[in-house]
């Protein structure tokens, strides 16, 4: 247990499980990102799918970032939280008509188009409203991000994006679409990427694509490289802010940027991942023949990443200073997959101890469900608790 990291006595008064956000760390992270963006004149759109807690969104909006949305609900949440429509980009392989119309009605910055079929629908809906709509093509660069298969998005086999071989058909049709303004291209190769070689390969691939398009007279005023930068789930105390300098430095070093060309990024997890912690209470310590189970009142309904992705979160007993023991940490959900960690070393666990699941600010609260008719978790903040 790390003393002083959490207001444990206050936590004891709150109904568990809940999410706790370190606002000071979020602010420091945002300042670090802004400094790197300003260094190169880059633009960043926060990937709202990582965390859409209204307070978190307002803080990010106040920092001056834009927002990357993948649904109409996210567009609405962004607007309500203070993000400028002129900084909203809208991606997603299956945009419904009402979602497209919501974006059109609010004059968002750009639609990232993922198929010829979508391009045609977008043109029709724009024509019906008498609008000219700015779009970018989301291109599938076939770059392996070397991450979990369920969060890899840039391979030819994935549902996302337009394969390079299909691009000529889209560019052939563009001149006939009077309500579409082409502004550039978009990539997103995956999530939780910690191997910078994946981004290096994306840069090399982009340079090849750009050179080829220019031979055909196609210029790219805007290029969106997506996001994907990972966080250190194993050392949240020692590495609370990701390597933004290294990340942006890869693009600055390798990309052949044209005069006046603007670069955009869509970071999500790396901005909010480390500032969030899920707090749960121990219900029972169950002793089996070969294992001890720490059964907590949170389940994959509150934090699904371990069950869905076999993801690791550092788990800490924040109310015990006793000797270390080993437990399987599990939840109450009626599924065998409701396991947070096996053979986890924790300070000796007793009933009602508080357990912290670290680095849960991204894809934690936002993915919570009401399976088993469970209530959604509350969110609390370090500067108001």
C-alpha positions in Angstrom: 0.0 0.0 0.0 1.2 3.5 -0.9 0.3 5.9 1.9 -1.2 9.2 1.0 -2.1 8.3 -2.6 -5.8 8.0 -1.9 -8.2 9.6 0.7 -8.9 6.2 2.2 -11.0 7.5 5.1 -13.2 9.4 2.7 -13.5 6.4 0.5 -14.9 4.4 3.4 -17.9 6.7 3.4 -18.7 6.1 -0.2 -20.8 3.3 -1.8 -18.5 1.0 -3.8 -17.6 0.2 -6.5 -16.8 3.7 -7.9 -14.3 5.5 -10.0 -11.9 8.1 -8.6 -10.2 10.6 -10.9 -6.9 12.4 -10.0 -7.7 15.8 -11.5 -4.2 17.2 -10.9 -2.7 14.3 -12.9 -5.2 14.9 -15.7 -4.2 18.6 -15.8 -0.5 17.8 -15.9 -1.0 15.3 -18.7 -3.0 17.8 -20.7 -0.3 20.4 -20.2 2.3 18.0 -21.4 0.3 17.1 -24.5 -0.3 20.8 -25.3 3.4 21.6 -25.0 4.3 18.9 -27.5 1.5 19.9 -29.9 2.5 23.5 -29.8 6.2 22.6 -30.4 5.3 21.4 -33.9 2.0 23.1 -34.7 0.1 19.8 -34.5 -3.6 19.4 -33.6 -5.2 16.8 -31.3 -8.7 15.5 -31.0 -9.4 13.7 -27.8 -10.9 10.2 -28.5 -14.0 10.5 -26.4 -14.7 6.7 -26.5 -11.9 6.4 -23.9 -13.9 8.2 -21.2 -17.0 10.4 -21.6 -17.5 11.4 -17.9 -18.9 14.9 -18.2 -16.5 16.5 -15.8 -13.5 14.9 -17.5 -14.8 16.1 -20.9 -15.2 19.7 -19.7 -11.6 19.8 -18.4 -10.3 18.5 -21.7 -12.4 20.9 -23.7 -11.1 23.8 -21.6 -7.5 22.7 -22.4 -8.2 23.6 -26.1 -8.2 20.1 -27.6 -10.7 19.0 -30.2 -12.6 15.7 -30.0 -12.8 12.5 -32.0 -16.3 11.0 -32.0 -17.5 7.6 -33.3 -21.2 8.0 -32.7 -24.0 10.6 -32.6 -24.2 10.2 -28.8 -20.5 11.2 -28.6 -21.1 14.2 -30.8 -23.9 15.3 -28.5 -21.8 14.7 -25.4 -18.9 16.7 -26.9 -21.1 19.7 -27.7 -22.7 19.7 -24.3 -19.3 19.6 -22.7 -18.0 22.7 -24.5 -16.1 21.3 -27.4 -16.3 23.5 -30.5 -18.1 21.9 -33.4 -15.2 23.2 -35.6 -12.9 20.8 -33.8 -15.1 17.7 -34.0 -14.1 14.9 -36.3 -16.5 11.9 -36.8 -15.2 8.4 -37.6 -16.8 5.0 -37.5 -17.5 2.2 -40.0 -21.3 2.3 -39.5 -22.6 5.9 -39.3 -26.4 6.0 -39.1 -28.3 8.6 -41.1 -29.4 10.4 -37.9 -25.8 10.6 -36.7 -24.6 12.0 -40.0 -27.4 14.6 -40.0 -26.5 15.6 -36.4 -22.9 16.2 -37.6 -24.2 18.1 -40.6 -26.6 20.3 -38.6 -23.8 21.3 -36.2 -21.2 21.9 -39.0 -18.6 19.6 -37.5 -15.0 19.9 -38.9 -14.7 16.6 -40.8 -16.3 13.2 -41.5 -13.7 10.4 -41.7 -15.2 8.3 -44.5 -14.7 4.5 -44.4 -16.3 3.2 -47.6 -17.6 4.2 -51.0 -21.1 3.3 -49.8 -20.8 5.8 -46.9 -19.4 8.5 -49.2 -22.5 8.2 -51.4 -24.9 8.5 -48.5 -23.0 11.4 -47.0 -23.3 13.2 -50.4 -27.0 12.6 -50.6 -27.7 13.8 -47.0 -25.5 16.9 -47.6 -27.4 17.7 -50.8 -30.7 17.4 -49.0 -29.5 20.0 -46.5 -27.9 22.2 -49.1 -24.5 21.8 -47.5 -21.0 21.1 -48.6 -19.4 18.7 -46.3 -15.7 18.3 -45.5 -14.5 14.7 -45.5 -11.3 12.7 -45.2 -10.8 9.1 -46.4 -9.8 6.7 -43.6 -7.2 4.5 -45.2 -6.2 1.1 -44.1 -2.4 1.1 -44.3 -2.0 -2.6 -43.5 0.4 -1.8 -40.7 0.7 -4.2 -37.8 0.4 -2.4 -34.4 1.7 -5.5 -32.5 -1.1 -5.2 -29.9 -4.1 -7.3 -28.8 -6.1 -8.7 -31.8 -9.3 -7.1 -30.5 -7.9 -3.6 -30.6 -5.9 -3.9 -33.9 -7.6 -1.8 -36.6 -5.1 -1.2 -39.4 -4.8 -4.6 -41.1 -6.5 -5.5 -44.4 -8.6 -8.1 -42.5 -10.1 -5.5 -40.2 -13.5 -3.9 -40.8 -12.2 -0.4 -40.5 -11.0 1.9 -43.3 -10.6 1.7 -47.0 -8.0 -0.6 -48.5 -5.5 1.2 -50.7 -6.5 -0.9 -53.7 -10.0 0.5 -53.4 -8.9 4.2 -53.3 -9.0 4.8 -57.1 -12.8 4.0 -57.2 -13.4 6.7 -54.5 -11.3 9.3 -56.2 -13.0 8.6 -59.5 -16.4 9.3 -58.0 -15.4 12.4 -56.0 -15.7 14.9 -58.9 -19.3 13.9 -59.4 -20.2 14.6 -55.7 -21.0 18.3 -55.6 -21.7 18.4 -51.9 -18.4 16.9 -50.8 -15.1 18.7 -50.1 -12.1 16.3 -49.9 -9.5 17.6 -47.4 -7.1 14.7 -46.7 -6.7 11.2 -45.3 -7.1 9.5 -41.9 -5.4 6.5 -40.3 -5.8 4.6 -37.0 -3.8 1.4 -36.7 -4.8 0.2 -33.2 -4.7 0.9 -29.5 -2.4 0.5 -26.5 0.7 0.7 -28.7 3.9 0.9 -26.8 6.3 -0.2 -29.5 7.2 3.0 -31.4 8.2 0.9 -34.5 4.5 0.6 -35.3 4.3 4.4 -35.6 7.5 4.5 -37.5 6.1 2.0 -40.0 3.0 4.1 -40.3 5.1 7.1 -41.1 7.0 5.2 -43.8 3.7 3.9 -45.3 2.2 7.4 -45.3 5.2 8.8 -47.2 4.7 6.2 -49.8 1.0 6.9 -50.1 1.4 10.6 -50.2 4.1 10.4 -53.0 1.8 8.1 -55.0 -1.2 10.4 -54.6 0.7 13.4 -55.7 1.7 11.7 -59.0 -2.0 11.6 -59.6 -2.5 15.2 -58.8 -4.1 14.6 -55.3 -2.9 16.8 -52.5 -3.5 16.3 -48.8 -4.0 19.6 -46.9 -4.9 17.6 -43.7 -3.6 14.3 -42.5 -5.0 12.6 -39.4 -2.7 9.9 -38.0 -5.2 8.7 -35.4 -4.0 7.7 -31.9 -3.1 4.5 -30.2 -0.3 5.5 -27.8 -0.4 3.2 -24.8 0.2 3.7 -21.1 2.2 1.7 -18.6 -0.3 -0.4 -16.7 2.5 -2.0 -14.7 4.0 1.1 -13.2 1.3 3.8 -12.8 3.1 5.4 -9.8 6.5 5.7 -11.6 5.3 6.5 -15.1 2.0 8.4 -14.8 2.4 10.4 -18.0 3.1 8.6 -21.3 6.0 9.4 -23.6 4.3 12.1 -25.6 7.7 13.7 -26.6 8.9 10.4 -28.1 5.6 9.7 -29.8 5.2 13.1 -31.5 9.0 13.1 -32.2 8.6 10.0 -34.4 6.2 11.8 -36.7 8.3 15.0 -36.7 11.4 13.1 -37.7 10.0 10.7 -40.3 7.1 12.4 -42.0 7.8 14.4 -45.2 5.4 17.3 -44.3 4.4 19.5 -47.2 4.2 23.3 -46.9 1.0 24.4 -45.1 0.0 20.8 -44.4 -1.7 20.2 -41.1 -1.2 17.1 -38.9 -3.9 15.8 -36.6 -3.9 13.1 -33.9 -6.6 11.4 -31.9 -5.3 10.4 -28.4 -7.6 9.0 -25.8 -6.2 6.3 -23.5 -2.9 8.2 -23.1 -4.7 11.3 -21.9 -7.1 9.8 -19.3 -5.8 6.3 -18.6 -3.6 6.9 -15.6 -5.8 9.5 -13.9 -8.6 7.0 -13.1 -8.8 4.3 -10.5 -11.6 1.9 -9.7 -12.2 1.4 -6.0 -13.9 -1.8 -4.8 -14.7 -3.4 -1.4 -13.8 -6.9 -0.4 -17.0 -8.9 0.3 -15.4 -12.2 1.3 -12.0 -14.0 1.5 -12.7 -17.5 0.3 -10.2 -20.3 1.0 -10.2 -23.1 -1.5 -8.0 -26.2 -1.5 -5.3 -24.6 -3.6 -6.2 -20.9 -3.8 -7.4 -18.0 -1.9 -10.0 -15.8 -3.5 -10.5 -12.1 -2.7 -14.1 -11.6 -3.8 -14.8 -7.9 -4.4 -18.0 -6.0 -5.1 -16.9 -4.9 -8.5 -17.2 -7.1 -11.5 -16.6 -7.0 -15.2 -19.8 -4.9 -15.3 -17.6 -2.1 -13.8 -14.3 -2.9 -15.4 -14.5 -5.2 -18.4 -11.0 -5.0 -19.8 -9.5 -8.0 -17.9 -12.4 -10.2 -19.0 -12.6 -8.9 -22.6 -8.9 -8.4 -23.4 -7.1 -10.4 -20.8 -5.8 -7.0 -19.7 -3.6 -6.3 -16.7 -4.4 -3.7 -14.1 -2.2 -3.1 -11.1 -4.3 -4.1 -8.0 -3.6 -2.7 -4.6 -5.1 -3.2 -1.1 -5.2 0.4 0.1 -6.4 -0.3 3.6 -3.8 -2.9 4.7 -0.1 -2.7 5.7 0.1 -6.4 6.7 2.4 -8.9 5.1 1.9 -9.9 1.5 -0.3 -12.9 0.6 -1.4 -14.2 -2.8 -5.0 -14.2 -4.1 -7.1 -14.6 -7.1 -9.1 -11.3 -7.3 -12.6 -12.0 -8.6 -16.0 -10.3 -8.8 -19.6 -11.4 -8.1 -20.9 -11.7 -11.6 -22.3 -15.0 -12.6 -19.7 -15.7 -15.3 -16.4 -17.6 -15.0 -14.6 -14.8 -16.9 -15.3 -12.4 -14.0 -11.7 -12.5 -12.8 -9.5 -9.4 -12.4 -6.2 -11.2 -11.7 -4.8 -14.5 -10.7 -2.1 -15.0 -8.1 -2.1 -11.4 -7.3 0.3 -10.3 -4.5 -1.6 -8.1 -2.0 -1.2 -6.9 1.6 -3.2 -9.4 3.6 -6.9 -9.0 2.6 -9.8 -8.9 5.1 -13.5 -8.3 4.6 -14.4 -4.6 3.9 -10.8 -3.8 2.8 -10.7 -1.4 -0.1 -9.1 -2.6 -3.3 -7.8 -0.2 -6.0 -7.6 -1.1 -9.7 -5.1 1.3 -11.2 -4.9 2.8 -14.6 -8.6 2.5 -15.2 -9.4 6.0 -16.5 -9.7 4.7 -20.1 -12.3 2.1 -21.1 -13.4 1.7 -17.5 -16.4 3.7 -16.5 -17.4 4.3 -20.1 -17.7 0.5 -20.8 -19.6 -0.2 -17.6 -22.9 -2.2 -18.1 -25.9 -3.2 -16.1 -25.6 -6.9 -16.6 -27.2 -8.8 -13.7 -29.3 -5.6 -13.1 -26.3 -3.9 -11.4 -26.3 -0.1 -11.0 -23.7 1.9 -13.0 -20.7 3.1 -10.9 -20.4 6.7 -9.7 -17.4 8.9 -10.5 -15.7 11.1 -7.9 -12.9 13.6 -8.3 -9.8 14.4 -6.2 -10.5 18.1 -6.0 -14.1 17.8 -4.8 -14.1 14.6 -2.7 
